Amino acid sequence: MNPNSSGQKLPLILVCGPNPSWQKTLVFDEFLPREVNRAKERDCRASGKGVNFSRAVRTWGTARPFVYQFSGGAGGQRLEDWLRDEGIESSSLRIGGETRCCTTVLCTKTASMTELIEPSPAVTSDEAEQLRSRILGTLPDADAMALCGTLPAGPLDNFYAGLAAEAVHAGKPVLVDSVAHLHETLAAGAPYLKINCAELLSVTGASDPEAAALGLLQRFPLQYVAITDGPDRAFIAGRDAVRRISIPPLSGVRNPIGAGDVCSGVMLSELLAGSDPTEAFAAGLAAACASCLTQYAADFDREEALRIRDGMRIEFVTPCT
């Protein structure tokens, strides 16, 4: 493991991000639909929720990420090479299909973003079992597990739930940042869920995020549900209370892609560092805000995140009953 500045070993987070992407970002002075548009800037790099989560953990600097993923074709090789050069430790199971490419279109004039996502390659039962075995083989040395993002096509219905069950049985905290087969994963005992408001309402059928979170807490052995809800506010629901976190206005927003992944990575890092869950979530939100001020997914300045955190307000909403 990599030691921190005090010489201590950093906590290890196993990051399961099975559906990575090769990310292309194109910047236009003005993007006009149905017209010929010529980009003024282009950037390409490894991405996907597991990669972005790991990048955020590494930037925050209090834990060590190790990301597991499927990888295929030339796009997968580019992704693996980038992670190695960036210093993000990973284990990539090579598959027959081509790793997807996702393209982000940024319009400077309107400060708007458009995301184009290619379909993911399918995986086989054997490939799924191989990746699962790799992850579980490292579990005894880990301090936590994160389950990040969508699942590729294939026999993966119980993939996240099985990993969560094994981690919980081993006494490792699990953070879920995915709605893929969510109820099964939560039933397996994962204690932390980070989810955006639209996804929460969709998977629960509720019309109010607080009620939806309380319903999940009553139904599953969750400890906390952390809910992002756009640029102005967020909620965290525990078994003692629901708390609202107000986010200060941001100027100079450039690219929101990966902000949710940054929030999750920093939140789990802070939980492992001993922070109260509400404070851990607030730190994650601040880092997510800071990442929106940069051009590239999941890229942020830690000092800027701390400055934004100073401007946040946390208020008690209601007890959980």
SULPE-V650719 format. One record per backbone hydrogen bond with DSSP energy under -1.0 kcal/mol. NH is the residue of the N-H (numbers start at 1). CO is the residue of the C=O. Records with the same first field share a line. If there is no record, write none. Layout:
# SULPE-V650719
NH = CO  CO
This chain:
# SULPE-V650719
4 = 8
7 = 4
10 = 2
13 = 64
14 = 144
15 = 66
16 = 146
17 = 68
21 = 47
22 = 100
23 = 45
24 = 102
25 = 43
26 = 104
27 = 41
28 = 106
35 = 32
40 = 27
41 = 27
43 = 25
45 = 23
47 = 21
52 = 48
53 = 49
54 = 50
55 = 51
56 = 52
57 = 53
58 = 54
59 = 55
60 = 56
61 = 57
64 = 11
66 = 13
67 = 89
68 = 15
69 = 91
71 = 93
76 = 72
77 = 73
78 = 74
79 = 75
80 = 76
81 = 77
82 = 78
83 = 79
84 = 80
85 = 81
86 = 82
87 = 83
88 = 83
91 = 67
93 = 69
95 = 71
99 = 72
102 = 22
103 = 116
104 = 24
105 = 114
106 = 26
107 = 112
108 = 28
109 = 29
111 = 107
112 = 107
114 = 105
116 = 103
118 = 101
123 = 153
128 = 124
129 = 125
130 = 126
131 = 127
132 = 128
133 = 129
134 = 130
135 = 131
136 = 132
137 = 133
138 = 135
141 = 138
142 = 139
143 = 12
144 = 12
145 = 173
146 = 14
147 = 175
148 = 16
149 = 177
156 = 154
159 = 156
162 = 158
163 = 159
164 = 160
165 = 161
166 = 162
167 = 163
168 = 164
169 = 165
170 = 166
171 = 168
172 = 167
175 = 145
176 = 192
177 = 147
182 = 179
185 = 181
186 = 182
187 = 183
189 = 186
190 = 185
192 = 174
193 = 224
194 = 176
195 = 226
197 = 228
200 = 196
201 = 197
202 = 198
203 = 199
204 = 200
205 = 201
212 = 208
213 = 209
214 = 210
215 = 211
216 = 212
217 = 213
218 = 214
219 = 215
220 = 216
222 = 220
223 = 191
224 = 191
225 = 237
226 = 193
227 = 235
228 = 195
229 = 233
234 = 245
235 = 227
236 = 243
237 = 225
238 = 241
242 = 318
243 = 236
244 = 315
245 = 234
246 = 313
247 = 232
254 = 292
255 = 292
259 = 256
262 = 258
263 = 259
264 = 260
265 = 261
266 = 262
267 = 263
268 = 264
269 = 265
270 = 266
271 = 267
272 = 268
273 = 269
274 = 271
275 = 270
280 = 276
281 = 277
282 = 278
283 = 279
284 = 280
285 = 281
286 = 282
287 = 283
288 = 284
289 = 285
290 = 286
291 = 287
292 = 288
294 = 291
299 = 296
305 = 301
306 = 302
307 = 303
308 = 304
309 = 305
310 = 306
311 = 308
312 = 309
313 = 246
315 = 244
317 = 242
318 = 242
